[in-house]
Amino acid sequence: MHDDLKEEGIVNKIGGRFKLSTLIQKRLIMLNTGAKPLVETRNSDKMAIVIQEILQDKIYLDSSNEVQSRGLSAQDMARRAMMGDVSGHLSSSDD
């Protein structure tokens, strides 16, 4: 188990354990189907990548429980994932 998941901070950041679990699962699916990581890492462990994306405020769940990236819509993320280009195109969020 990743130590960061034992901390209450990451749970509180997302809004609860259920939402955290949902976000992790959905983002892992995205990474496993070809989406690029939104954080720079040498680690190939996808779970560690998702945790870092959460801790660095790169991803979150919107009100309909869809994965969003700061500055990118779900459609933009999907389109860029299909094109193999998700990283490096983030802008600041209005959230």
N, C-alpha and C positions, 0 to 999 in steps of 0.2 A: 504494500500500500504506500502511496506517496505521502510523505510527511505533511505536505501543504494541505492535504484533505482532512487532516486531523485537527487543523486550526479552525476556530469558529469564525475568524475573519473572512475567509473565502466563502463560507456559508452565508454569512451576513451580507457580504458584498452582492451576492446574487439574489438573496431574498428567501433563503431556506434550502433545506437539503433536497427536496423534490425538484425545485427549479435548477439547482446545481447539477443534479443527476441528469435531468433532461438536457441541459445545455451541453454537458460533457458528452452524452450519448450522440446528440445531433451533430456536434462538431467533429467527433471521431468518425462518424459516417462520412462527413464532408471530406475529411483528410484521407480516409481510406478510398474514396472515389476520385481522388486526384487534386483536391484543393491544395493550394500552397499554404504553408504556415504563415501567420501574420506576425510572427516574432522570429528574430534571427537566433538560430540555435545549431549547435553541432550534434545535438541529441536526436537520434532517430526514433526515440520512444514517443509515440503519438500522444499518449496520455500526458506525458511531461510537457509536450508542446501545448496542448489544450489548457493545462493548468497555468502555464506562463501567459498564454493569451488572455486568460481570465484575470490573472494578477496584474497584468499590464493594461487592463481596461481596453483590450482590443475587441472583445466580443461580449455580447449579452443577449438575453432573451427579451423579445418585445412583448407587447401585451397579448399577442396571440400565440405565444410560446414558439416563435420562430427565431432562429439564430440571426443576429444582426452584428455587423461590424461597425465600429465607430466611423461614420462618414460614408459607409456603403450600405445600400439597400440589399435585401435578400436576393432580389433579381440581379443586381450588379454582382454580388458575390457568386451566385450560381453561374452567371455568364462568364465571369473571369475564371472561375474554377474549370469550366468547360474549355476555356481557351488556355488554361494552365498558367494564369497570371493573376494572382490575388494579392501577393505581397507588394509593398512599395507604392500603393495607390490610396493610402488612407489620408483623410483630412480630419480636422477637428470636428467633434460632435457638438450638436446643439443641445444635447441632453443635459 
